[in-house]
Amino acid sequence: MTSVTSTVVRLKLSLLRNGLRQSGGRRAAFVVSTVVVLLFAALQLLGLVALRGHEHAVSLVVLLVAVLGLGWAVMPLFFPSGDETLDPTRLVMLPLRPRPLVRALLTASLVGIGPLFTLLLLVGSAISVAHGAAAFVTAVVGVVLALLLCVALARAVAAANLRLLTSRKGRDLAVLSGLVIAVGAQVVNFGAQRLGTSGLGELDPAATVLRWVPPASAIGMVDSVSEGSYGVAAAQLGVSASALVLLVVGWARSLTRLMTAPDGSTLQAAESASRDRGTSTGLARLLPAGRTGTVMERSLRYIWRDPKTKAAWVTSLAIGLIVPVFNALQGTGSLYFACFAAGMLGIQMYNQFGQDTSAFWMVAMTISSTRDAYAELRARALALLMITLPYAAVVVVVTTALLGDWSKLPEVLGLSLALLGAMLATGAWTSARFPYSIPQEGHKNVAPGQAGLAWIAILGGMVSAALLCAPVIALTIWLNVSADGDAYTWLLLPVGAAYGTAVTLLGLRLAAPRTAERLPEILAAVSKG
């Protein structure tokens, strides 16, 4: 009789194989990503082995393994559809008991690029701190234990939050992945620069605590054996093994509850929708009357409710603030980095009709002339300005406060407004000329076959926006290099605001006729997702 474990493992391999059969592009992306991940893991493995003998090696590897464990814990929350076997309710109709199901799913969790990447890092970490035969024997146990802790942690978190992750709120939670990645990348960059100047000794206090926290305690155990502290190593082994047992027991209880309890998520969603309907009139009262207010409200609701639109906005808002602020905190930034916020937020004007998907036909039915198209585009731009205008100003002020260069505030703010206006203008035109569909399912933001359109729209629009800002940029440079220019740099604020407004209106005027003429083509392009 075939065991449950082998069946679930074959099921996961079949899901992977069938997914790759869907398209050649998907196979190519999988191969490329696999090669890149394995090369990166191999380089990390060599780097960790090279640390062998360094006095602070244990501090680095303990912190690394702790970060790995954290990554496995939060992965199901932000990428709930990354592994279809994370949803055990798909097996609810099968006569399976929790214990064999836990064993089977835990084994299946060890199949994939992620576990292999983690295994290579754990092996490198163990080798870097292992000294002596006893330590290497302990390293084998520590690596296996740490790997099992990582995958069990991911499974336990996914099972405990499965009802949330399969609901609309759970899909909305995934939009924070862009924010987490952006913040995490900047934190890593900041930490790497700090370590480059002060050395690995800065990690010792944190490592002293983390070496007792699973899964880092499994690698800390190897270092304790290397130092001859066998009692400490036994305690760390006990902490790691106890954590694994507790995770598996908690996971099994969650599985039992999921496989036997009724699903009330539909009722909860209905109740939430009724509550939303009862409080949906507050925003409308603040917006203009007529078509403008209606379109603005619809655009703002897309931002709040549509997962893909929300993901793009969260990422842009985060990166637009992180880049100038983190550079300012590191002492290497420039106040002109604050313009990055206007650029990131201006991108949201691109592909305005793609977020409508096939429902764009209802918008198209309301456009019968160039005037209607202009009113539609203008209202969408105003909805964006309600968020982008104050946010870009706040980023400029915060960056100025961190750098203490208040004399340049007017010129940087004026330059940001000019850039924002240019982005809105080019975004309106590219929305009409290069529309593309945004798939509602999965993590892809472009429908198959339309990647070229997306690149042309975004890159071409950004280059065009930079060229449109050339007069304001040239004026800024001239005032900064001229002898008496500093006394007149404050003029860049009204000039930038006026220029941005004029460019935006001109872009909307030019995009309106093309939008009215290409309604069938736009509908066909945005309906492919």
N, C-alpha and C positions, 0 to 999 in steps of 0.2 A: 504493500500500500504506500502510495506517495505521501511523504511527510508534508505538513503544512508549510514548514520553513522553505523547502525546495520549491514548492508551488508559488509562494509569494515572491521568492527571488526571481523565478522565471517570469512571473507576472511583471515585475518591475523592468526586467530586461526587455520584455515584449513591448511595454509602454514606450521605452526609450527607442527601440528599433522602429516601431510603427510611426513614432513621431518624426524620425529622421526620413522616413519614406515619403512624407508629405510633399517635400519640395527639395530641389537641389540646393537652393540658397540656404535652407535650414541645415542641410548636411554640411555645407561648406562652413557656415557659421559655427557649427558644433566642432568640426575638426580644428578650425583656427583657434577657437576659444580653448579647446583642450590642449593644443600645443603650447599656447601662450601661458596657460595656468601651470602646466607641467614644467615648462622652462623656468618660470618664476619660482616655482616650488624647489626645483633643482638648485637654482642659484641661492635661494634661502638656505637650503640644506648645506651647501658648501660653505656659505658664510657662517652658519652656526658651528659647523665643524672647525672652521678656522678660529673660532673664539675659544676653542679648547685650551685650557691653561690660563686664560685671562682671569684676573682676580675678581672681576665683576660679571663674569659670564653667567653665573647663576641668577643674578638679579635680572638680567635681560631676558633669559629664557623663561623664568617664572612669570614675568610680566607678559611675555608673548603668549604663553599657554593660557593665562588668565583672559587675555583679549580674545583668543580663539574660542574659549568656552562662552564668553559673552556673545560672540558672533553667532555661535550655534544656538544660543538661547533666544536671540531676537530675530533670527532668520525666518522662522515660521510666522511671526507677527507681521513682518513687512513684505514677505514674499510667500503668501499662503498657497499660490498655485505653482510654486517652483517644483514640487514633488507631489504627484497625484496620489501616491501611497500614504501621504500624511493624513488623508481623510479615511479613517477606518469605517465610517458609516456606509461606505460603498459595499462593505462586506456584511452588512447587517442581516441579510436574508440567509446567510450561510450558517450552518450549525458549528460555530467555532467557539471554543472556550477562551477566556482571557489569557491563561498562562501560555498555551501554544501560540496564540495570536501575538502576544508580546514578544515571544522568542523569534517568531517568524519576521515580524516587522522590524525588530532590532537588527536582525541579520540583514534584511533588505536595506536597511539604512546604511550599511557599510559598503554598498555598491554605488559607485558614482565618482565624479571628479572631486566633489567636495571632501568626502572621506579620504581619498587618496592624497589630496593636497594637505589635509590635516595630518595624515600619517607621516608624510615626508617632513613636515615641520616638527612633529613630535620626535621623530627619530633623530633629527639634527639637534634638537634641544637636549635629548637624553645623552647623545654622544658628547656634547660640549661640556657636560658636568660629570660624566662617568669616569672614574679613575680606579682601576683595579678590577679583578675578576668578579668579585661580589657585586660591585657597582654595575657592571655590565649585565649580570644576571638580573639584578633588580631593575635595570633599565627596560628589559623586555617586558617585565610585569607592569612597570610604570607606563610605558607607551600604550600597551593594550588597555590598561585601566583608564588612562586619560582619553583614549579614542572612544571607548564605550561610554564614558561619562558625557562626552560631547554629543554623541548621537542620541543617547537616552534623554539628555536635557532638551534637545530639540523636539523629540517625540512627546515628552511629557508636557512641554509648553504648548505644543500644537493640539494635543488631546484636551488639555484643560481649557483651551480657548477656541475650540473648534466651532461652537455655535456662533461665536462672535466673528470668526474668520470667514465663515460661509455666508454671513449676512452682508447687507449693504454697508453697515458701519465697519465691518471688517475690511471690505474692499476700500473704503475710505481711509482706513488706517494705513493701507499700503502706500498711500501717497506720501507719507512721511519718510519713505525710504530715500527719496531724493534729498530731503533735509538731513537725514542721518548720514548719508554718504558725503554730502557737502561739508557738514560740520566735522565728521570724522576725518576727512582728508586734510582739512585745515588744522585740526588738532594734531594729527600725525606729523604734518609739516612743521608746525610750531614746536612740537616735542623733539623732532629730529634736529632742528636748528639749535634748540637749547642744549641737547646732549652733545652736539658738535662743538660747542664752546665750553661746556662745563664738565664733560666726560660722563661715563656710565655710572660713576659713583652716586649721581643724583637719584638713581633708581633703588639704591639699597634700602631706604626706609620703607618704600612701598612693597618691595620684594619680601621683606621680613614678615609682613602681614599676609601677603598673597600666597606665600609658600604653604600656608595652612588652609587655603581656600581651594576646594576642588574646582576644576581638574588640575590646577597648578600644583596642588599638594602631591600629586602622583610624580611629578618631575622633581619637586623639592625633596621627595623621598630618596631619589637617586643621589642627589648631592649630599644628603645626610649620611648615606652609606659610604660615599667616597671619603667623607671626613671621619668615618669611624663612629658616628653617633647612631648606633643601631637602635637605641631606645626611641630616639626622635623619629627615625625612619619607620619604626613599627607604629608609632602614633600617627604619622602621616598616612601610612598604609591603611590604618583603621579608619581615619577620616575619609579617605577616598572611597574605600569599599563601602562604608556606611552610607555615604552620599549616593553611590550607585544603587544600593539596595532600596533606599528611600525613594529615589527617582522611579525605579521600576515598579515599586509597590504603588506609588501615587499614579503612575501611568496606567497600571492595570485597573485601578479603581475608576479612573476616568473612562477607560474603555468599557468597563462594565456598565457605567452610567449611560454612556453614549449609545451602547448597543441595546439597551432595554428601556430607557426613558423616552417618552413622546417628545416630538420636536414642536415647540411652540413659537418658533421664530416668525412664522407667518402672521400669527396673531399679534405678536409684538410689533411687527412691521406695520400692520394695519393700524394699531393704536397710535404709533408714532406718526403715521401719515395723517390721521385725523387730528392729532394735536397740531401738526404743521399747518393744516388747512385753517385751523382756528386762529392762527397768529400770522397769517400771510399778508395782512394788509398794511403793516407798519411801514415797510420799505416803499410801497407804492405811493404813500402820501408824501414822501420826501422827493419824489422824482417829478419831472415836468409832465404836463398833461399831453395827451395825444400819442402819436406814433413814437415820438422820441422817448417818452417815459416807459412805454410798453417794451420797446426794444432794449432799453437800458436794464429794465428789471429782468428780462429774459437772459441777458448776458451775465448779469450778476448772479442769477440763480444757477447758470451753468458753472460758474466759478465755484459756487458753494456746494453744488450737488453732484456734478459729473466727476467721477473719479479721475479720468484722464486730464480734464481741464484743471481740476484742483491740483493734481500732481505737478503739472507744468508751472502753475502759479506758485506753489509752495517752494519748488526748487528755485525758481527765479528770484523770489523774495529772499530766500536764504542766501543764495550765492551773491546776489546783489549787495547784501549787507556784510557777508563774511569776508569777501575779497578785500574791500578797502579797510575794514575794521581790523582784521588780523594782520594785514600788512602794516597798519599804523601801530598796532601793539608790539610788533616785532622791531619797530624803529626803522624799517626799510621802505615804508610806504610813502606815497605822494598823495596830496590832496586831490589830484586829478583822477585817482583811482575811484573816487566817489561817483564819477560819471558812469562807472560800470553798472550801477544800479539802474540808471535810466536805459542803458542799452539792453540789459537783461529783461526788464519789464516791457520795453518797447517791442520785443520779439513776440509778445503775446498778441499783438495786432495781426501777425502773419497767420494766414490760413483761417480767417474768421469763420468761413462757411464750413470748414471741415468738422467743427464741433457740432454742427447741426445734423450731420450724417444724412440719412435718407429723408429725415424730417425737413430738409431744406425746401422741399416742394411747397410746404405751407408758407414759407417766407417768399418763395418765388411767386406764389399766387397774389401776394400783396404788392408786387413791384410791376407796374405797368408803364413806367416812364423813367427817364434819367433823374427826374426830381425825386421820385420814390426811392431809387437806388441811393441817391445822395443822402436822403434822410435816414435810410437804413445804416449806411456806413458811418454817418456822423454820430448817430446814437450809440453805435458800438464803440466808437472812439471815445465818446464822453463817458461811457461806462468804465473803460480802461483808465481814463484820466482820474476818475474818482478814487482809484487806488494808487496809480503810479505817480501822480503829481505830488501828493503829500508824502508818499514813501520816499521818493527820490530826494525831496527836500530834507527829510529827516536824516537820510543817510549822509548827505552833504554836511549837515550841521554836526552830526555825531563824529564824522571823520575829522572835521575841522576842530572840534573840541579835543579830540585825542591828540592831534598834531599841534594844537595851539596856534595855528596860523590863520587868525581871524581876518586878516587883511585880504586874503584870497577868496573868502567866502562868496562875495558877489559874482566874481568872474567864473568860479567853478559852478555855482548854481545856475548862472546864465548859460554856460556851456552845456550843462545837463538838460536844461529845458529845450535848448536848440536841438540836441541829439534826440531827445524824446519826441519832439515834433517831427523830425526827419524819419524816425522809426515808424511813427504812426502813418505818415504819408506813404512811405514805401510799403508798409504792411497792408494798407488798403489796396494799393495797386496790385501787389503780388497775390492777395486773396482772390482777386478777380481773374488774374492772368494764370496763376499756377495753383489752383486749388487741389487738395488731395484728401483722401479719406482717412479717418482715425478709427482703427478697429476698436470696438467696444469690449472685446474679450482679449485677455492676455496682456502682456506688457509692451507690445509693439505700438508705436505711435504713428506708424505709416503702414498703409495697406500694401500687400505684395505687388511689385511692379511700379510703385509710385515713389520709390526712394529718390529717384533722380529729380522728380518734381519738388520734393521737399528740400533737397539740397540747393536746387536752383533758387527756390523761393527765399530760403533763409540766408544763404551765403550771398546771393546776388542782392537781396534787399539790404543786408548789413553793409556791404560795400557801397551801395548807392546812398544809403543814409550817411555814411562817413563822408562821401563826396558832397552831399547836400550841405553838410555842416562845414565844409571847407571855408566859406567866408568868415564864419564866426571863429573858427580855429585860427585862421590867418590874422584876424583882428586881435585875438588874444595873444598870439606870439608877438605881434608888432608892438602892442602896448607894454609887454613885459621886457622887450629888448630896447625900446626907445628910452631916452634919458628922462623925459618928463611923463612917461606913460603910466607910472604907478599912481599918479594923481587922478587918472581917468579910468582905471580898471573897473570902478564901480558901475560904469555905464554898460558893462557887459551883461549885467543882470537884466535891465529893461530891453537891451538889444537882443539878448538871447531869447527872452520870453516872447518878444514881438516876432522875431524871426521864426521861432518854433511854431507859433500860432499861424503865421502866414504860410509856412511850408505845409503844415497839416491841412489847412483849408484848400491849398492848391492840389495836394495829393488826393484829397477826397473828390474834388471837382474832376480831376483827370480819371479817377477810378470809377466814378459813377456811370458814365456812358458805357464803358466796357462791361461793367457788371450787368447793366440792363440788357446788353446785347448777348451776353454769354450765359444766360440763366439755364438753358438746357444742358450746356456743356458743364457748367458748375455742378448741377444736380447729378449728372452722370459720374463726375469725378469724385464727389463726396459720398456717393452711395455704394462704393465698392467694399467698404469695410464690413 
